[in-house]
Amino acid sequence: MAHDHLTLQSLLELVPDEEHAEALFLSARWPDGPVCRWCGSVGNARRLPGRKMLFHCRDCGRATSARAGTPMAASHLPVRTWLTAMFLMACSSQGISARQLGFRLGLQYRT
């Protein structure tokens, strides 16, 4: 599938579930492997079992999240919802209001 002409339908096919959405986000965020936000080590972290997108650095021993430093950091929304929101914002030539975005995603305005 060519990614130069991504439609909403093809995005939803690309990320049919949360697992695929997380994998897509991780590959875009860290193409060379997890980066420790504390020591800067690249690709020397292991995923913590049972914790979504949380990694333990083997160099400094601290944990870091792929969501850290992004608007998703304090959010409990699924990554798939965030990717859909990013797609809708990027494809709106005149922008999209928070109220309209919430309506399209089935979320409340506060969210």
N, C-alpha and C positions, 0 to 999 in steps of 0.2 A: 504494500500500500504506500503510495506517495504521500509524504507528510507536508508537501507544499500546498495542498488543497484540503486541509483538515476541516471537516464539518462536525457539527455536534453529534450526529449519528456515528461518524467514524471515531470520534473521541470516546463515546460510550462503548463502542466495540473494542477499542484499544484498552480501555480500563473497565472491564465488565464487573469487577468486584474490587473490594478494598485492597486485597493482596496485590493485584496488578497495579492499582493506583499508587501504592506505597513503593513498589519496585520502580515504576516510572519516575516518581518524585526523587527517589534515592539516586537513580542513574543521572538525573538532570542536576541535582544538587551536588553530588560528589562523583563525578565521572571516573576518578582515579581511586575510588574507595573512600571510606569514612575519614573525615578530617577532624582531629581532636581540637575543640575550640579552646582548650587550655594550653596545650604544648605545641600545637600545630602539626603533630605527627600525621602523616598521610598513609592510609591503608593498613595501619597496624592496630586495628580495633576489632573486637568481636561483638557480635550482636548479643545482647542479654536475653536469655530465654524468657518467653512470656511477656516481654516488654516491647511494645510497638516502637520501632525506630529509635531505640535507645541502645547505645554502644558503650563498651568499656575499653578505654585506651590501655594497651599493653605497656606503653612507655611511661606514662605518668600515673596510671591507676585510677583516673577519674572517669566519670560517666559523662557522655554528651549525647544530645538528642539531635536528630536531623531537623527537627522543627525549630530548634534554638536559633535565634537571630532572624526569624521570619515572622510574618504576621500570624502564622499558625501556632506560634510558641505557646500561648496561653489558651488556645482553643481546644474544645473537645469535639469539634466537628470532624467527620471522617475526611481523609485526604481526598477521596473521590469527589466530595462536595466542593472542596477547595479548588481542585483542578477544573471542575465544571465552572465554578465562579470565575477563575482566571481566564478560561476560554471565552466566556460570555463578555467579560470586560475587554479582552483583547480584540474581539470581533465587532464590538460596537463602535462604529465609526464616529458617532457623536457622543460616546460615553453612555453610561447606564447609571441610573440613580440607585442608591442603596435600597430604596423601597421596591423598585422594579426588580433588582437582583434578588432580593428576598422572596418576592412573589414568584419569580421564575424557578427558584430553588426550593420553594415550599417551606421557607423559613420565616420567622417573625422579623420585623424591622430591627428590633434590638440585637438580634443575632448578627 
